[in-house]
């Protein structure tokens, strides 16, 4: 009988994917990286958009991008640590 070899695939998240989601979708895109972070930023973003100030809206968008990349890196390190 032949011996079958299986390759283990880790459920890593793509940093580029997280960044693109955050760039195009803002706080909603952050949900890919961090559900809690996405929820917080959606609420904060809603408040900022209702205030109709442009600069805070841009800041919220940038914070989402940074938070998304950081959360994805943190998730991938945690998965790799548990794997090894």
N, C-alpha and C positions, 0 to 999 in steps of 0.2 A: 504494500500500500504506500502511496506517496504521502510525504509530509507536506502539509499546507502551511504556508507562511502568510501571516497577516501583518499588515502595516497599520500601526496605530496613528490615527489622525487627531491632532489636538484641535479643540474648538477655539482657535485664536481669532481675535477680531483685527481687522485691517485698520491701521492708523490712517492711511490715505482715505479709506472709505469713511471713517469717522469724521475726518476733516472736511471731506466733500459734503457729507450730510449736514454738518454744522454751517458750512458756507452757504449752501443753497436753502436750507430749511431753518437755520437758526436754532432756537430753543427746542423745536420739535426734533431736529436732527440730533440733538444731544441725547435723546432717549436711546439711541443706538449704543452709546457708550455708558451712560449712567441714567438709570430710571429716576433715581432720586434727584440727581442734578438736572435732568430734563424737566421734571415736574416743578422744581424750584424756579428754574429760569423761565418756564412758560408763564408762571404766575407773575414773576417779576417783570417779564417782558410785556405782559398784558397791561400791567400798571404803568410802565414807562410809555408804551404806545398810546395809552389813553391820555397821558400828559402832553403828548404831541411835541416833544422836544427831540430834535434830530440827533444831537450829540449823545445823549444817553442811550438812544436806540442803537447807534453804532457801537457804543461801549458794550452793551448787552450782547450784541452779535459777536464781537471780538472775544468777550469773556467765554461765550459758548464754544467758540473754536478752540481756545486754549484749554478749557475744561474738558472738552471732548477728547483731544489728543492725550492729555494727561491721564484721564480715566481709562482710555484704551491701553495705554502703556502699563498702567498699574494692573489692569485686568490680565494682560498677557504675561506680566512677570509673575503674578499669583498662579496662573495656570501652569506655567513652566516650572515654578518652584514645587508645586504639588506633584507634577509629573516626575521630576527627578528625585 
